[in-house]
Amino acid sequence: MLRNTPIGLRLYLILVVMLAAVVVIAIGGVQAVHQRIQTERQSQARILVEAALGHLHYLDDQARVGAISHAEARTRGVEAIASMSWRKNDYLWINDLNPVIVWHPLGEWIGRDVSQTRDPSGRLLFQEFVERTAAGEGAFVSYLWPRPGSAEPRPKLSYVQRFEPWGWIIGSGIYVDDLDQVWRDTILQWGSHTGLIGLIGVLLAWWIGKSVTRPLAQVTRTMRRLAQGLDVPEQETDREDEIGDLIRATQVFRASIEQREAARRDHDRVLRQAKTVFDHISEGVMVSDDHNRIIAVNPSFTRITGFEAADVIGKNPSLLSSGRHDEAFYRALWAELLQAGEWHGEVWNKTKAGEVFPESLSISVLKTPDGRVEGYVATFLDITDRKRREATVRWRAEHDALTNLLNRAQFEARLANQVRLAKEDGCSFALLYLDLDGFKQVNDTLGHAAGDKVLKRAAARIEGAVRTSDLVARLGGDEFAIIVPGVQGPDDAGRIATKLVASLAEPFEIDGVRVQVGASVGIALYPQDGIAPDTLVAAADEAMYRAKRAGRGSWQFHAPGLVTG
């Protein structure tokens, strides 16, 4: 039936089929477009909350190291979150675990107890936020909530996450109406483009039908004869269907064309996949040429370092150097890279703003088929959070949870190291063992909670009575140890012991009750009382108990004949 159908009509039929296919695909893709828009907006809300949390972690770290007070850290945190709010119709808010609003862009909400605040369906929203973030993970919550400046509840999807150190919950949401409007705009734009394409297709079909049909027969004969290496005489075709002659004329070329097209499609697919990975991988990627000049970076590179592609293209990667590594480090890196073809390790680099950060770095050599180096590709991750977590775990493993002093295991390690250093340098040091007098009575009469408070304040007084170079540890219960390096003689250790006894003799005010304890101190000197850690510990311990037997509130040297106090 179609054999004798004019090509112009066939073109119109093809166009109709294509438009029908586009409509079918569009119907199937509508939901996918909506889901993609929702996913993107959810990701934006999550990123906004996580950015706020990152700043709060920074402020909390500043407060912990004493750079700022905890109150100032919280004030700055609220100010920072306030400055991040009101991007179109979404915003950030803060509530605590009670829950009470800490900050909200609508000022009248600040300080409001929202424990009984419900949405129109009767859900206790802010209680639900507390529960959903209790495990330490963020959560998306759907509910009804009025827009700012409106009283009509609208469907909303919010992302909430807890900032555990301060007991805050940070939230940001998106209104479903906004998503639907973006979706409708997208579909309208898509439909407009499809209609425009359809109109253009109709015009093209009409033009092609007129411009191609007449010369088609001659073109067909010409192509066949050219393929055969023959002359091209003018010859009329005896077929009404010009496409038949065209198909036979192009059969000679079909195999090679199909092979080239298949190869091109494979190549293009690989390039698209590589580009997708390059643009969306979480690691920063930097590609340089054989002279180590940067030729490409991905978006994660910009996100991590702050450098845009235009800032670094054509430059040496050394612009990221933090200065923490010496030339020997980089010589060893390049030696291994050129020998093994790759290098993996951790380095300290700096951002565009000058902030130094640790990164996990992998570098690979790019080579041509004949083995010539044509460039390098480096991938890296910012491992600041991992390093911070490792430092926190290490600190907790080394310190007493109650007093924040070194624990027994760390004391033993530091004492062994001090003995080693003293042997190498030929110097002396003192080991003081301290036991609180009357502490058991505090526990028995006021309870263990009061006893813990006494231990904390006693630890603070001990640290205040010694030098910053001295090491203070809690061995357990009410026993403490102090390593005093660099003493010139017994008098130095005696002066420190006197300060300790005097400081701890001052009464403590615990929950309105005046508590009186004291301290007995035993002193062992290296090397007079021993040259091994166990020997020194035994000597200091024996001297401490001798001080207790002498009446408490005093100190004793282990070595006989030395003056005591």
Long-range contacts (C-beta under 8 A, 24 or more apart in sequence): 3-241, 3-244, 4-240, 4-241, 5-241, 6-209, 6-213, 7-208, 7-209, 7-212, 7-213, 7-216, 7-242, 7-243, 8-205, 8-206, 8-208, 8-209, 8-210, 8-213, 9-209, 10-243, 11-205, 11-208, 11-209, 12-202, 12-205, 12-209, 14-205, 15-198, 15-201, 15-202, 15-205, 18-201, 19-194, 19-198, 19-201, 22-194, 22-197, 23-194, 26-190, 26-191, 26-194, 30-187, 33-183, 33-186, 33-187, 33-190, 34-179, 34-180, 34-183, 37-179, 37-182, 37-183, 37-186, 38-157, 38-179, 41-174, 41-178, 41-179, 41-182, 42-140, 42-157, 42-159, 42-174, 44-90, 44-174, 45-90, 45-157, 45-158, 45-159, 45-172, 45-173, 45-174, 46-138, 46-159, 48-84, 48-87, 48-90, 48-92, 48-172, 49-92, 49-138, 49-159, 49-160, 49-161, 49-170, 49-171, 49-172, 50-138, 50-161, 51-84, 52-80, 52-81, 52-84, 52-92, 52-170, 53-161, 53-163, 53-170, 55-80, 55-81, 56-80, 56-163, 56-165, 56-166, 56-168, 56-170, 57-163, 57-165, 60-165, 60-166, 61-388, 74-166, 77-166, 77-168, 78-102, 78-103, 81-170, 88-178, 89-147, 89-148, 89-174, 89-175, 89-178, 90-172, 90-173, 90-174, 90-175, 91-148, 91-172, 92-170, 92-171, 92-172, 93-170, 93-171, 93-172, 94-168, 94-169, 94-170, 94-171, 95-126, 95-129, 95-168, 95-169, 95-171, 96-167, 96-168, 96-169, 97-130, 97-167, 97-169, 99-126, 99-127, 99-129, 99-130, 99-169, 102-168, 105-148, 106-148, 119-143, 119-144, 119-145, 119-153, 120-144, 120-153, 129-160, 129-169, 129-171, 130-169, 132-160, 133-160, 133-161, 133-162, 133-169, 134-162, 136-162, 136-164, 137-161, 145-173, 147-175, 213-242, 216-242, 216-245, 216-246, 217-242, 217-245, 219-246, 220-245, 220-246, 220-248, 220-249, 221-245, 221-249, 223-249, 223-250, 224-248, 224-249, 224-252, 227-252, 227-253, 281-379, 282-381, 283-379, 283-380, 283-381, 284-359, 284-379, 284-380, 284-381, 284-382, 285-377, 285-378, 285-379, 286-312, 286-317, 286-377, 286-378, 286-379, 286-380, 287-366, 287-375, 287-376, 287-377, 287-378, 288-317, 288-375, 288-376, 288-377, 288-378, 289-374, 289-375, 290-372, 290-373, 290-374, 290-375, 292-316, 292-317, 292-376, 295-375, 304-351, 304-359, 304-380, 304-381, 304-382, 305-349, 305-351, 305-352, 306-351, 306-352, 306-353, 307-351, 307-352, 311-352, 317-378, 320-349, 320-350, 321-349, 321-350, 322-347, 322-348, 322-349, 322-350, 322-356, 323-350, 324-348, 324-356, 333-363, 337-363, 337-365, 337-376, 338-365, 341-365, 341-367, 346-383, 349-380, 357-382, 357-384, 358-382, 358-383, 358-384, 358-387, 359-383, 400-473, 400-474, 402-452, 402-455, 402-456, 402-474, 403-455, 403-456, 403-459, 403-474, 404-459, 405-459, 405-463, 405-472, 405-473, 405-474, 405-480, 406-471, 406-472, 406-473, 406-474, 407-473, 407-474, 408-473, 408-474, 408-475, 408-476, 410-473, 411-471, 411-473, 411-475, 411-481, 411-483, 412-533, 414-471, 414-473, 414-483, 415-481, 415-483, 415-533, 415-536, 415-537, 416-533, 418-471, 418-483, 418-485, 418-526, 419-526, 419-531, 419-532, 419-533, 419-536, 421-485, 422-485, 422-526, 422-527, 423-531, 427-485, 427-486, 428-486, 428-487, 428-488, 428-489, 428-525, 428-526, 428-527, 429-483, 429-484, 429-485, 429-486, 429-487, 429-525, 429-526, 430-483, 430-484, 430-487, 430-492, 430-493, 430-496, 430-523, 430-524, 430-525, 430-526, 431-481, 431-482, 431-483, 431-484, 431-523, 431-524, 431-525, 431-526, 431-536, 431-537, 431-539, 431-540, 432-481, 432-482, 432-484, 432-493, 432-496, 432-497, 432-500, 432-521, 432-522, 432-523, 432-540, 432-555, 433-479, 433-480, 433-481, 433-521, 433-522, 433-524, 433-537, 433-540, 433-541, 433-543, 433-544, 434-462, 434-479, 434-480, 434-481, 434-482, 434-500, 434-519, 434-520, 434-521, 434-522, 434-544, 435-478, 435-479, 435-480, 435-519, 435-520, 435-544, 435-548, 436-478, 436-504, 436-517, 436-518, 436-519, 437-517, 437-518, 437-519, 437-520, 437-548, 437-552, 437-553, 438-516, 438-517, 438-518, 439-477, 439-478, 439-517, 440-478, 442-510, 442-515, 442-517, 446-510, 446-511, 446-513, 446-515, 450-510, 450-511, 450-513, 450-515, 453-508, 453-510, 453-511, 454-508, 454-510, 454-515, 454-517, 457-508, 458-504, 458-508, 458-517, 458-519, 461-503, 461-504, 461-506, 462-500, 462-503, 462-504, 464-503, 465-496, 465-499, 465-500, 465-503, 466-496, 466-499, 466-500, 467-496, 470-496, 481-540, 487-525, 490-523, 490-525, 490-557, 490-559, 490-562, 490-563, 493-523, 493-525, 493-557, 494-523, 494-555, 494-557, 494-563, 494-565, 497-521, 497-523, 497-555, 497-565, 498-555, 498-565, 500-555, 501-553, 501-554, 501-555, 501-565, 505-553, 518-552, 518-553, 519-553, 520-544, 520-545, 520-547, 520-548, 520-552, 520-553, 520-554, 520-555, 521-547, 521-554, 521-555, 521-556, 522-546, 522-547, 522-555, 522-556, 522-558, 523-555, 523-556, 523-557, 523-558, 524-557, 524-558, 525-557, 525-558, 525-559, 528-559, 529-558, 529-559
